[in-house]
């Protein structure tokens, strides 16, 4: 009987030890998870800033190109480029605002106290539907393509801007400089 009681006491002591170790492991897991969650939230804040910057740049380019087009160009060519650039820049703004909303929702759900117990249920619905960085690629891709098209449009219409014909050399139909535009050259018809 004494050995049975000793074995029972030994079993109870092991059970308490295991329970204590499990409690310590749970506490360590919670601390580690809190550190991970804080890092995750900080990373999402950085993406939020990227989306804000993309939207700000798109608005700036949109305003600048609109001002140049309306004020300086009398008869623009390749207007389809301008229209496509506007569409891409508006897509960037819309995508960036959507991404900001999705990121804010993700950060808010990451800060909720029930996140530890309901990890799978509290994920962002937008991310589940579109993918984690769908808005990132839409925003930045449309910004880069919109800026490129706007720049291309303005370069095609450069000669229409006031002062552009005075500072740029005169070219002939085949694309070479005319003799009158080259400094130091004298043509027989030029007046000195």
Rosetta blueprint (number, residue, H / E / L):
1 X L
2 X H
3 X H
4 X H
5 X H
6 X H
7 X H
8 X H
9 X H
10 X H
11 X H
12 X H
13 X H
14 X H
15 X H
16 X H
17 X H
18 X H
19 X H
20 X H
21 X H
22 X H
23 X H
24 X H
25 X H
26 X H
27 X H
28 X H
29 X H
30 X H
31 X H
32 X H
33 X H
34 X H
35 X H
36 X H
37 X H
38 X H
39 X H
40 X H
41 X H
42 X H
43 X H
44 X H
45 X H
46 X H
47 X H
48 X H
49 X H
50 X H
51 X H
52 X H
53 X H
54 X H
55 X H
56 X H
57 X H
58 X H
59 X H
60 X H
61 X H
62 X H
63 X H
64 X H
65 X H
66 X H
67 X H
68 X H
69 X H
70 X H
71 X H
72 X H
73 X L
74 X L
75 X L
76 X L
77 X L
78 X L
79 X H
80 X H
81 X H
82 X H
83 X H
84 X H
85 X H
86 X H
87 X H
88 X H
89 X H
90 X H
91 X H
92 X H
93 X H
94 X H
95 X H
96 X H
97 X H
98 X H
99 X H
100 X H
101 X H
102 X H
103 X H
104 X H
105 X H
106 X H
107 X H
108 X H
109 X H
110 X H
111 X H
112 X L
113 X H
114 X H
115 X H
116 X L
117 X L
118 X L
119 X L
120 X L
121 X L
122 X L
123 X L
124 X L
125 X H
126 X H
127 X H
128 X H
129 X H
130 X H
131 X L
132 X L
133 X L
134 X H
135 X H
136 X H
137 X H
138 X H
139 X H
140 X H
141 X H
142 X H
143 X H
144 X H
145 X H
146 X H
147 X H
148 X H
149 X H
150 X H
151 X H
152 X H
153 X H
154 X H
155 X H
156 X H
157 X L
158 X H
159 X H
160 X H
161 X L
162 X L
163 X L
164 X H
165 X H
166 X H
167 X H
168 X L
169 X L
170 X L
171 X E
172 X L
173 X L
174 X L
175 X L
176 X L
177 X E
178 X L
179 X H
180 X H
181 X H
182 X L
183 X L
184 X L
185 X L
186 X L
187 X L
188 X L
189 X L
190 X L
191 X L
192 X L
